[in-house]
Structure formats: C-alpha cells, structure tokens
C-alpha cells in the first residue's frame, strides 16, 4: 500500500491560521469553513490561531523581548465562534526577563468569544534545575514503525478517519492511526500527522492537542472500536457535540521551526458526568520525548446546539 495522499481540498493550516497585524496590539484573521465542526471553528484550530497571534506579536511589537517560544497557554471559550473574520486584541500583561505574559481576546462583531493567556520565553537560553525522571505511560503504547505506518502497513496500528467527517470537517485535516484495540474504554492512543502535507510546529500543536477520537460511548456501534464487552449506544449520525469550555497546554519541548511529521497522542478521560467531560492529553515526538501536556473541560450536548441561532450568552 502506498502512502496516503495529502488533503487537496480546502485550506492548509498555515493559510487557514494566517493573521495580519493591524496595529501594535490588534490582529485580524479569517476562519474558513473547512476547519469547522458543524458551523463552529474547531477549538484546536482556534488555539492554533491564538498561537499564531502570540508568535507574530513577539516577532514584531515585542521583538526586543527575544522570547519567541510559547511555554503555557490557557483559553476560555465563552461563546461559539463562526466561519468569518475575527479580531484579536492583545494586552501585554507582564513583560519580564525570563517570561512574558499576553492576555488575548478574540471577538467577532460585538461578541467577545474566546479569551486567553499565553506565556512566552526563550527555550534556547533557559537555565535551571532539571530532573532525570519523566512521565511513563501506563499501559505502555504498542511499538510502531513509522515507515510502515506511513503506508498503513504497521502491524499494531491502522489508519482510520475520525467519525462523522461531514460534520467534523476539521478532522479531515489529519491522518490518524489507531491501535486495533485501545488500552481501555477511557484511554485512547493515536499516531497523527497532518493530511495537508505540513509538519507539526508549536502553532499547529494547538490543533493536535484537540484532535482525537470520540469517546466510544458516543459512537455508533458500527464505528466504536472494540475496547469493552459492554454494549455501546447505537447513535444514528453525529448526535453529540463536544464544545470546549477551557483548554490548557504546557509546552514541554519546543518543536523545530521546520516541524516534525509525527506525534503520538494519548488521551485519558477520568469521568463524564451530567454532560461535562474532562480530557487529559499528552503529546510525544517521534523520538519518544514529551512535547506537551494538555487539559480540557468540555460539554457533551446535542449536535443541534452547534447550529442553533447565536445569542450573546449561549454557547
């Protein structure tokens, strides 16, 4: 089997997340429809645009800080965004010798929709204590040959698209490879690369940290992987939508400016209760080094909420 083709429809990540500087502290962007879930731009895509804004701000307005690398991110999703133009307003909350903090607001029209803090540093000049110990995944991921995986011939993983791609359009921007059996009903593993032919960078890491398989309890029986003997709900079509309430990323390793092709993602969910779900995600590079830790809180709501009329207060 040959390598899977790159996506040749719609926009790639670099074009879709392109931002233009309007003033020293304002930036514009345009969110295309092909990076949406239903009618709402994908949360990881939005995260990527925030990271593009902070990167450009430190290359221009704050170039004297010499702090090009994001090390932490926290976003609060207040209202649904839409596939349209957007304005980002930046406040230099703290400018320091070692770290600097931006407060960034995303608005569309008269709606403030997402707010966040991004901390930057210079990871090439960082100094301080390091520990030889690092996190070890339990259970251990299955071994992989990335050269075989690229042609979908690895014995432990197989290529499979995300469920409901017509609804989850943003999911088609990645090629995902899953183990034949996931480690547990609440744990999912995947190898992921961009279907656009691009490589993962610090900015697109925001998308990777929000692109993973749906919990098996919310997949139709014919789609859900066989991870448990328990019966699965039979759901015709995309019955649920999982809007993000908040998303955090701790950047453990700065990716090279040229990017890397592959990331390994493990997602663990502790509990889904009363329509509220936690997500803990770790991202690892091709050499097995920890790249990022991400935590989310998301709602589980009916998919009709995704396309309902927008107001100033409801998601």
N, C-alpha and C positions, 0 to 999 in steps of 0.2 A: 504494500500500500504506500502511496506517495504522501508527501507532506500535505497537510490540509491547506487549502487555498486561503489567502488573505481576504478579508472583507473588502468587496469592491463597490459597496453601496453606502451612501451617506457620507458622513464626515469622519475623519480620524480624530484621535484625541487632541493632538496639537492644534488642529484647526478649530475644533469644537470648543476648546477651552482658551482660545486666544483672547487676550484682554488688551485694551487700549488705554493709555494714560490720558486722562482729560485735564487734570490739574495735578499739583504735587500730592494730593491726598484723595483723588477720586479716579475711578477706573470704570470702563464700560465693557460689557461682554454681551454675547447673544447665545441663548441656549437653544440648540437645534432639537427638532422633534425626535430624531433617531437616537438620542441619548436619554429618552424618557422611559418611565414605567407608566403605562397608560398615557395620561396627559401631563404627568408631573415629571420634570427632570430628575434623573436618578440621584439619590443622595450622595453616592460616591463620586459621581461626576461633578456635582456641586462642590464637594470637598476639594476635588482637583482644581476647580476654578479659583476657590479661595487660596489654594497654594500657589497658583499662578499669579494672583494679585500680590501676595506677600513677597514672592520671589522678585517680581518686577519692581515693587516698592523698594526693596533692598538693593536692587541694581541701579536705581535712579535716585529717588528722594533721599534714601538713607545709605547711599553708596559709601559714604565716609565711615560708616559703622563696620564695614568689612565683615558682615555676618550673613552669608548667603544661604545658610542651611537651616531648615526648619527642624526643631527638636521636640516641640509639643504642639498639639492642636486640640482645641475644644470648640465644637459647634453646637448651637441650639437651633433646631428647626421650628420656628414659630408658626409659620403658615406655609401652605403649598406654594412652590414656585411654578412657573409656567414656561413653555417654549416661546420665549420672546426676549427682547433686550432687557438688560439688567444693569443696575448701578451699584458699584461697591465704594463705600466711603471708609477711609482708613483714619484711625486715630493712633498717634504714637504714644501709647500708654506709658511705656517705660523704655528709655534708651540707656543701656548700660555697657560697661566694658566687656563683660563676658556674655551677657544675654540681653536681648531687647524684645519687648512685647508689643504686638499690634492688637488693637480692637478693630474688627472689620464688620461692617453692616452691609447686607445685601438687601436692596429694595427694588421693587418693580412697581412703577406707578406710585400710588400713595401708600403702598403696603410695605412695611418692614417685614421681611420673610425669614431671614436667617442672620444670626449674629454669632460672632466667634472671637476667640483669642488664638493667636499663633505666636509662638516664641521662636526666635531665631538665635543662632550662634554661629561660630566658625569651627566646624568639627575637625578641621585640619590643624588647628592651633590649640585645641582643648588640652588641658592638663589636669591631673587629679588621680585619685586612687581608683584602681580597677580591681575587680575580683576575678580569680581564675574560674570561678564556678558560674555556670549558666543554666538556664532552664532546659530541662529534658522532657520531651513529650512522652506521656503515658496514656494509652499504649503507644509503642513506637510505631511510626509510619512504616508502611511497606517500602522496601528498596525500589529504586527506579533507575532505568537507563534513559536519560533524556534524549539520546539519539534515537532510541527505539520509540520513545513516547511521541516524538515529533511526527512519526509515520504511523502512529496508533498501533504499534506492534509490541509495546511493553507488556509482559505477562501479568503484571499486577494492577495496571491501570488501563482505562479505556476512555476514549473521547465520547462525551455526551453533552449535548446542548442543555441549557437551562430550561426548566419547564415554562410553558406559556410564552414563547418568544414573540408572538404577535402583540401580546400585552406588555411583556417585559423587553421592549425593544433594545434597551441599553445592554441587555445580557448578550446580544449577538456581537458585541464588540470584543468579546473574549472567547478563546478556545479553552474549555475546561476539561480536565481529565480526572476521573474519579476512580477509587479502588472498586473492585467488583462488589465488595461488601464493606460498608462503612464500619468504623470501630465500635460505634454504639449508636442507639437511636438519637442521643443528644449531642453526638460528636460527628463532624463531617470533615473529611480531608479532600484536598484537591491540588493538582498542579494547574497553573493558569498562565497563559500568555495572551497578549493582545492579538486579536484577529485582524487588526489593521496593518500588521507588519511592523509596528512600532515596538520599542523596548520599554521596560518599566523604569521610570525615573522617580525622584522624590515627589513630583507633582502627580503623576498617574498612580502612585501608591495609594492616594486617596480613593481612587476608583477600585483598586484591588481589594482594599480593606472593607468594601461594601458589596463585593460580588462573590456570592457563594450560594450553594444550593438551598432551596427552601426546606424548612423542617418537614420530615416525612409525614408528620401528622396532617399537614396541609397540602399534600399532593394526592392526586387521584391514584387509585390502587394500581392502575396500569403503568404509572410513572414512578411511584415510590420505589427506591432501592430496597432490597430485601435485607433489612437490618434487624428485624424483630419478628417473632412469631405472632405478635399481637396484630389484630385486624386493623386496617387503615381505613380512614374515611374515604368514601367514594365521592369525589367532588367533580362535577362536570365543568370544565373550564376554570379560569382564574377567579375563584370565588373570593379570595382574600388579597388584601393589600397590606404591606408592612411598612408604613411610614415611620421614618426615624424621628425620634424625639431629640436625642442628643448623641453625639459621636465624638470620641476621643482617639487620638493617635499619639503614641510615644515612639518617636523615631529613634531606634537603637543604632542604626548604621546608615550613614549617608550613601546613597547609590551613586555610581559613577555618572558623570554628565552624559556619557554615551548610552547609559542604561544597561539593563540585563534582560535576557529574553524570558526567563522563567522565574516564577515564585511558587513556593509551596505554602498553602494556606491551611491552617487548622482552625475550625470554628467549634466552640463549645457553648451550649445553652444550658444554664442552670435550671431555669423554670419558666414556663409560660403560664401565666395565671391572670384570669379576668381581663384578657385581651392585651396584656402587657408582657413583653418578652425581652430578656437580657441576651446579649451576644458578647462573647469574649473571643477574640481572634488574634492569632499570631501569624506573622508572615516571615518566611525564611528564604534565603537566596539559594542559588544552585550549589553553593559550597556548604550548605547546612548552617550558615550563620544567621542569627536572629536579626531581622531587619526592622520589624515594628511590632508593637502590641497595640491592639485597638479594642475599645469597649463601646458598646452601643446600648441604648434603650430604644425599643421600637414598639409601636402598637400593632395589634392584629385586628384589622377592621374589614368590613365588606368592601369588595373592589368597586362598588358603586360610589363609595366616598371619594375615590380617585378622580372621578369625572363630574361630580356634582357641582352646582353653582358655587363660585367662590364668594366668600364674605371676608370681612376684616378680622373675624375672630375664630372661625372654624378652620380645621386642617383641610 
